Amino acid sequence: MIADEVNMVPEHLIGNLGDVHLYSNHIEQAKEQIERKPMNLPSVEISELDLLKGSVELELKNYLHHSAIKAPLSN
């Protein structure tokens, strides 16, 4: 969507994950998360695009989510 707005061809979307881990006392919560049925995806609209500042504002429409999964703190 961003590439379309700036008249470019999309190629790669690269993300970085840091500090990714699973504590042993969070196994049941992880299983619950994995078993959840995904919700329909929201739509994303570009509400403001400023190429000179290099900024973009996005708005999610119809975002649905499951309830929070509580887990104890780990030491």
Distance bins in CASP14 RR format, pairs under 12 A and 6 or more apart:
PFRMAT RR
TARGET T0000
AUTHOR 0000-0000-0000
RMODE 2
METHOD distances of the structure
MODEL  1
1 8 0 0 0 0 0 1 0 0 0 0 0
1 10 0 0 0 0 1 0 0 0 0 0 0
1 13 0 0 0 0 0 1 0 0 0 0 0
1 43 0 0 0 0 1 0 0 0 0 0 0
1 44 1 0 0 1 0 0 0 0 0 0 0
1 45 0 0 0 0 1 0 0 0 0 0 0
1 46 1 0 0 1 0 0 0 0 0 0 0
1 47 0 0 0 0 0 1 0 0 0 0 0
1 49 0 0 0 0 0 1 0 0 0 0 0
1 56 0 0 0 0 1 0 0 0 0 0 0
1 58 0 0 0 0 1 0 0 0 0 0 0
1 59 0 0 0 0 0 1 0 0 0 0 0
2 8 0 0 0 0 1 0 0 0 0 0 0
2 9 0 0 0 0 0 1 0 0 0 0 0
2 10 1 0 0 1 0 0 0 0 0 0 0
2 13 0 0 0 0 1 0 0 0 0 0 0
2 44 0 0 0 0 1 0 0 0 0 0 0
2 45 0 0 0 0 0 1 0 0 0 0 0
2 46 1 0 0 1 0 0 0 0 0 0 0
2 49 0 0 0 0 1 0 0 0 0 0 0
2 51 0 0 0 0 0 1 0 0 0 0 0
2 54 0 0 0 0 0 1 0 0 0 0 0
2 55 0 0 0 0 0 1 0 0 0 0 0
2 56 1 0 0 1 0 0 0 0 0 0 0
2 57 0 0 0 0 0 1 0 0 0 0 0
2 58 0 0 0 0 1 0 0 0 0 0 0
3 9 1 0 0 1 0 0 0 0 0 0 0
3 10 1 0 1 0 0 0 0 0 0 0 0
3 11 0 0 0 0 1 0 0 0 0 0 0
3 12 0 0 0 0 0 1 0 0 0 0 0
3 13 0 0 0 0 1 0 0 0 0 0 0
3 46 0 0 0 0 0 1 0 0 0 0 0
3 49 0 0 0 0 0 1 0 0 0 0 0
3 56 0 0 0 0 0 1 0 0 0 0 0
4 10 0 0 0 0 1 0 0 0 0 0 0
4 44 0 0 0 0 0 1 0 0 0 0 0
4 46 0 0 0 0 1 0 0 0 0 0 0
4 49 0 0 0 0 0 1 0 0 0 0 0
5 44 0 0 0 0 0 1 0 0 0 0 0
5 45 0 0 0 0 0 1 0 0 0 0 0
5 46 1 0 1 0 0 0 0 0 0 0 0
5 47 0 0 0 0 0 1 0 0 0 0 0
5 48 0 0 0 0 0 1 0 0 0 0 0
5 49 1 0 1 0 0 0 0 0 0 0 0
5 50 0 0 0 0 0 1 0 0 0 0 0
5 51 0 0 0 0 1 0 0 0 0 0 0
5 54 0 0 0 0 0 1 0 0 0 0 0
5 56 1 0 0 1 0 0 0 0 0 0 0
5 57 0 0 0 0 0 1 0 0 0 0 0
5 58 0 0 0 0 0 1 0 0 0 0 0
6 46 0 0 0 0 0 1 0 0 0 0 0
6 49 1 0 0 1 0 0 0 0 0 0 0
6 50 0 0 0 0 0 1 0 0 0 0 0
6 51 1 0 0 1 0 0 0 0 0 0 0
6 54 0 0 0 0 1 0 0 0 0 0 0
6 56 0 0 0 0 1 0 0 0 0 0 0
7 49 0 0 0 0 0 1 0 0 0 0 0
7 51 0 0 0 0 0 1 0 0 0 0 0
8 51 0 0 0 0 0 1 0 0 0 0 0
21 30 0 0 0 0 0 1 0 0 0 0 0
21 74 0 0 0 0 1 0 0 0 0 0 0
22 28 0 0 0 0 0 1 0 0 0 0 0
22 29 0 0 0 0 1 0 0 0 0 0 0
22 30 1 0 1 0 0 0 0 0 0 0 0
22 31 0 0 0 0 0 1 0 0 0 0 0
22 33 0 0 0 0 0 1 0 0 0 0 0
22 34 0 0 0 0 0 1 0 0 0 0 0
22 71 0 0 0 0 0 1 0 0 0 0 0
22 74 0 0 0 0 1 0 0 0 0 0 0
23 29 0 0 0 0 1 0 0 0 0 0 0
23 30 0 0 0 0 1 0 0 0 0 0 0
23 71 0 0 0 0 1 0 0 0 0 0 0
23 72 0 0 0 0 1 0 0 0 0 0 0
23 73 0 0 0 0 1 0 0 0 0 0 0
23 74 1 0 1 0 0 0 0 0 0 0 0
23 75 0 0 0 0 1 0 0 0 0 0 0
24 30 0 0 0 0 0 1 0 0 0 0 0
24 71 0 0 0 0 0 1 0 0 0 0 0
24 72 0 0 0 0 0 1 0 0 0 0 0
24 74 0 0 0 0 1 0 0 0 0 0 0
24 75 0 0 0 0 0 1 0 0 0 0 0
25 71 1 0 0 1 0 0 0 0 0 0 0
25 72 1 0 1 0 0 0 0 0 0 0 0
25 73 0 0 0 0 1 0 0 0 0 0 0
25 74 1 0 1 0 0 0 0 0 0 0 0
25 75 0 0 0 0 1 0 0 0 0 0 0
26 32 0 0 0 0 0 1 0 0 0 0 0
26 33 0 0 0 0 1 0 0 0 0 0 0
26 69 0 0 0 0 1 0 0 0 0 0 0
26 70 0 0 0 0 0 1 0 0 0 0 0
26 71 1 0 1 0 0 0 0 0 0 0 0
26 72 0 0 0 0 1 0 0 0 0 0 0
26 73 0 0 0 0 0 1 0 0 0 0 0
26 74 1 0 0 1 0 0 0 0 0 0 0
27 33 0 0 0 0 0 1 0 0 0 0 0
27 34 0 0 0 0 0 1 0 0 0 0 0
27 71 0 0 0 0 1 0 0 0 0 0 0
27 72 0 0 0 0 0 1 0 0 0 0 0
27 74 0 0 0 0 0 1 0 0 0 0 0
28 34 0 0 0 0 0 1 0 0 0 0 0
28 35 0 0 0 0 0 1 0 0 0 0 0
28 69 0 0 0 0 1 0 0 0 0 0 0
28 70 0 0 0 0 0 1 0 0 0 0 0
28 71 0 0 0 0 1 0 0 0 0 0 0
28 72 0 0 0 0 0 1 0 0 0 0 0
29 35 0 0 0 0 0 1 0 0 0 0 0
29 36 0 0 0 0 0 1 0 0 0 0 0
29 68 0 0 0 0 0 1 0 0 0 0 0
29 69 1 0 1 0 0 0 0 0 0 0 0
29 70 1 0 0 1 0 0 0 0 0 0 0
29 71 1 0 1 0 0 0 0 0 0 0 0
29 72 0 0 0 0 1 0 0 0 0 0 0
29 74 0 0 0 0 0 1 0 0 0 0 0
30 36 0 0 0 0 0 1 0 0 0 0 0
30 69 0 0 0 0 1 0 0 0 0 0 0
30 71 0 0 0 0 1 0 0 0 0 0 0
31 69 0 0 0 0 0 1 0 0 0 0 0
31 71 0 0 0 0 0 1 0 0 0 0 0
32 66 0 0 0 0 1 0 0 0 0 0 0
32 67 0 0 0 0 0 1 0 0 0 0 0
32 68 0 0 0 0 0 1 0 0 0 0 0
32 69 1 0 1 0 0 0 0 0 0 0 0
32 70 0 0 0 0 0 1 0 0 0 0 0
32 71 0 0 0 0 1 0 0 0 0 0 0
33 65 0 0 0 0 0 1 0 0 0 0 0
33 66 0 0 0 0 1 0 0 0 0 0 0
33 67 0 0 0 0 0 1 0 0 0 0 0
33 68 0 0 0 0 0 1 0 0 0 0 0
33 69 1 0 0 1 0 0 0 0 0 0 0
33 70 0 0 0 0 0 1 0 0 0 0 0
33 71 0 0 0 0 0 1 0 0 0 0 0
34 69 0 0 0 0 0 1 0 0 0 0 0
35 66 0 0 0 0 0 1 0 0 0 0 0
35 69 0 0 0 0 0 1 0 0 0 0 0
36 64 0 0 0 0 0 1 0 0 0 0 0
36 65 0 0 0 0 0 1 0 0 0 0 0
36 66 1 0 1 0 0 0 0 0 0 0 0
36 67 0 0 0 0 1 0 0 0 0 0 0
36 68 0 0 0 0 0 1 0 0 0 0 0
36 69 0 0 0 0 1 0 0 0 0 0 0
37 64 0 0 0 0 0 1 0 0 0 0 0
37 66 0 0 0 0 1 0 0 0 0 0 0
38 64 0 0 0 0 1 0 0 0 0 0 0
38 65 0 0 0 0 0 1 0 0 0 0 0
38 66 0 0 0 0 1 0 0 0 0 0 0
39 62 0 0 0 0 1 0 0 0 0 0 0
39 63 0 0 0 0 1 0 0 0 0 0 0
39 64 1 0 1 0 0 0 0 0 0 0 0
39 65 1 0 0 1 0 0 0 0 0 0 0
39 66 1 0 0 1 0 0 0 0 0 0 0
39 67 0 0 0 0 0 1 0 0 0 0 0
40 61 0 0 0 0 0 1 0 0 0 0 0
40 62 1 0 0 1 0 0 0 0 0 0 0
40 63 0 0 0 0 1 0 0 0 0 0 0
40 64 1 0 0 1 0 0 0 0 0 0 0
40 65 0 0 0 0 0 1 0 0 0 0 0
41 60 0 0 0 0 1 0 0 0 0 0 0
41 61 0 0 0 0 0 1 0 0 0 0 0
41 62 0 0 0 0 1 0 0 0 0 0 0
41 63 0 0 0 0 1 0 0 0 0 0 0
41 64 0 0 0 0 1 0 0 0 0 0 0
41 65 0 0 0 0 0 1 0 0 0 0 0
42 58 0 0 0 0 0 1 0 0 0 0 0
42 59 0 0 0 0 1 0 0 0 0 0 0
42 60 1 0 1 0 0 0 0 0 0 0 0
42 61 1 0 1 0 0 0 0 0 0 0 0
42 62 1 0 1 0 0 0 0 0 0 0 0
42 63 1 0 1 0 0 0 0 0 0 0 0
42 64 1 0 0 1 0 0 0 0 0 0 0
42 65 0 0 0 0 1 0 0 0 0 0 0
43 58 0 0 0 0 0 1 0 0 0 0 0
43 59 0 0 0 0 1 0 0 0 0 0 0
43 60 1 0 0 1 0 0 0 0 0 0 0
43 61 1 0 1 0 0 0 0 0 0 0 0
43 62 1 0 0 1 0 0 0 0 0 0 0
43 63 0 0 0 0 1 0 0 0 0 0 0
43 64 0 0 0 0 0 1 0 0 0 0 0
44 56 0 0 0 0 0 1 0 0 0 0 0
44 57 0 0 0 0 0 1 0 0 0 0 0
44 58 1 0 1 0 0 0 0 0 0 0 0
44 59 1 0 0 1 0 0 0 0 0 0 0
44 60 1 0 0 1 0 0 0 0 0 0 0
44 61 1 0 0 1 0 0 0 0 0 0 0
44 62 0 0 0 0 0 1 0 0 0 0 0
44 63 0 0 0 0 1 0 0 0 0 0 0
45 56 0 0 0 0 0 1 0 0 0 0 0
45 57 0 0 0 0 1 0 0 0 0 0 0
45 58 1 0 0 1 0 0 0 0 0 0 0
45 59 1 0 1 0 0 0 0 0 0 0 0
45 60 0 0 0 0 1 0 0 0 0 0 0
45 61 1 0 0 1 0 0 0 0 0 0 0
45 62 0 0 0 0 0 1 0 0 0 0 0
45 63 0 0 0 0 0 1 0 0 0 0 0
46 55 0 0 0 0 0 1 0 0 0 0 0
46 56 1 0 0 1 0 0 0 0 0 0 0
46 57 1 0 0 1 0 0 0 0 0 0 0
46 58 1 0 0 1 0 0 0 0 0 0 0
46 59 1 0 0 1 0 0 0 0 0 0 0
46 60 0 0 0 0 0 1 0 0 0 0 0
46 61 0 0 0 0 0 1 0 0 0 0 0
47 55 0 0 0 0 0 1 0 0 0 0 0
47 56 0 0 0 0 1 0 0 0 0 0 0
47 57 1 0 1 0 0 0 0 0 0 0 0
47 58 1 0 0 1 0 0 0 0 0 0 0
47 59 1 0 1 0 0 0 0 0 0 0 0
47 60 0 0 0 0 0 1 0 0 0 0 0
47 61 0 0 0 0 0 1 0 0 0 0 0
48 54 0 0 0 0 0 1 0 0 0 0 0
48 55 1 0 0 1 0 0 0 0 0 0 0
48 56 1 0 0 1 0 0 0 0 0 0 0
48 57 1 0 1 0 0 0 0 0 0 0 0
48 58 0 0 0 0 1 0 0 0 0 0 0
48 59 0 0 0 0 1 0 0 0 0 0 0
49 55 1 0 0 1 0 0 0 0 0 0 0
49 56 1 0 1 0 0 0 0 0 0 0 0
49 57 1 0 0 1 0 0 0 0 0 0 0
49 58 0 0 0 0 1 0 0 0 0 0 0
50 56 1 0 0 1 0 0 0 0 0 0 0
50 57 0 0 0 0 1 0 0 0 0 0 0
END
